[in-house]
Amino acid sequence: MKTFGKHNTRPAPREAFELKYMDASDKPQIFAGQIVVRSSGNDLANILQAVKTSSPDVVPQLIRLLTKLMDDSDGVVPRKWAPDLLDKPVDLDEDELAEWEPHYRGPDGLLYAVSDEDVLAKWNDVANWSTRRRWVEFMEEDDDAVIELEDLMSIMEWVIGLASERPTRPRA
């Protein structure tokens, strides 16, 4: 049987990047993070098809693909983590039941009491978030950011060049 793909080779490399943009008051800002260098043929084909047909889906598909490429392991708090309450143990006696308080599992795998606000503040601190979690917040919630489509396309070109191990533009 013929096998295709690189599914059992080395992990995808990570590369640091910066995206310069303007905020609502025209002050320059920088989003800095780490991207995972891998190519997603299906997502790239969807973007190319959207470009070819002048579909309005180009930008959402581009942002979706870039989101998938953002590193979700470079911070303590990954993208989809939320403090979900754990079920109350069923084998508590009356005294233990009176002292019991809700707990959740932190992104570090340890258990924390909901009442410990210092720890919750730690997880809500953007400095502890992964690039992917910060990117999603940036793309979906930062209404003041003015990001050029050309800059997003440049990031995509750069990643494709790194993933294919060759430049995407002819050199002058």
SULLINWO-V460579 format. One record per residue. N is the residue number from 1. RES is the residue in three letters. PSI is psi in whole degrees, -180 to 180 (none if undefined). Layout:
n: <N N>
res: <RES RES>
psi: <PSI PSI>
This chain:
n: <1 2 3 4 5 6 7 8 9 10 11 12 13 14 15 16 17 18 19 20 21 22 23 24 25 26 27 28 29 30 31 32 33 34 35 36 37 38 39 40 41 42 43 44 45 46 47 48 49 50 51 52 53 54 55 56 57 58 59 60 61 62 63 64 65 66 67 68 69 70 71 72 73 74 75 76 77 78 79 80 81 82 83 84 85 86 87 88 89 90 91 92 93 94 95 96 97 98 99 100 101 102 103 104 105 106 107 108 109 110 111 112 113 114 115 116 117 118 119 120 121 122 123 124 125 126 127 128 129 130 131 132 133 134 135 136 137 138 139 140 141 142 143 144 145 146 147 148 149 150 151 152 153 154 155 156 157 158 159 160 161 162 163 164 165 166 167 168 169 170 171 172>
res: <MET LYS THR PHE GLY LYS HIS ASN THR ARG PRO ALA PRO ARG GLU ALA PHE GLU LEU LYS TYR MET ASP ALA SER ASP LYS PRO GLN ILE PHE ALA GLY GLN ILE VAL VAL ARG SER SER GLY ASN ASP LEU ALA ASN ILE LEU GLN ALA VAL LYS THR SER SER PRO ASP VAL VAL PRO GLN LEU ILE ARG LEU LEU THR LYS LEU MET ASP ASP SER ASP GLY VAL VAL PRO ARG LYS TRP ALA PRO ASP LEU LEU ASP LYS PRO VAL ASP LEU ASP GLU ASP GLU LEU ALA GLU TRP GLU PRO HIS TYR ARG GLY PRO ASP GLY LEU LEU TYR ALA VAL SER ASP GLU ASP VAL LEU ALA LYS TRP ASN ASP VAL ALA ASN TRP SER THR ARG ARG ARG TRP VAL GLU PHE MET GLU GLU ASP ASP ASP ALA VAL ILE GLU LEU GLU ASP LEU MET SER ILE MET GLU TRP VAL ILE GLY LEU ALA SER GLU ARG PRO THR ARG PRO ARG ALA>
psi: <136 131 137 153 168 37 -20 24 -166 156 155 137 158 141 136 148 163 141 115 137 174 146 -177 -25 20 31 134 138 165 129 120 139 -162 134 146 121 98 156 140 97 -41 -48 -41 -40 -39 -40 -46 -38 -40 -39 -45 -38 7 38 145 -4 -1 -51 -50 -37 -37 -45 -39 -44 -45 -37 -42 -26 -14 140 127 7 5 5 174 -35 108 171 -51 7 139 149 80 129 139 153 149 134 143 -14 30 139 180 -43 -43 -37 -39 -31 -9 141 154 145 162 160 123 168 -15 1 -7 161 139 145 140 -30 -13 87 -27 -40 -42 -39 -36 -43 -27 -5 119 -29 -21 -4 152 164 -42 -43 -42 -38 -46 -44 -44 -48 -36 -28 -22 88 -13 -12 133 107 127 135 -38 -37 -39 -41 -36 -39 -44 -44 -44 -45 -41 -42 -43 -41 -35 -2 36 154 152 -10 145 140 142 none>
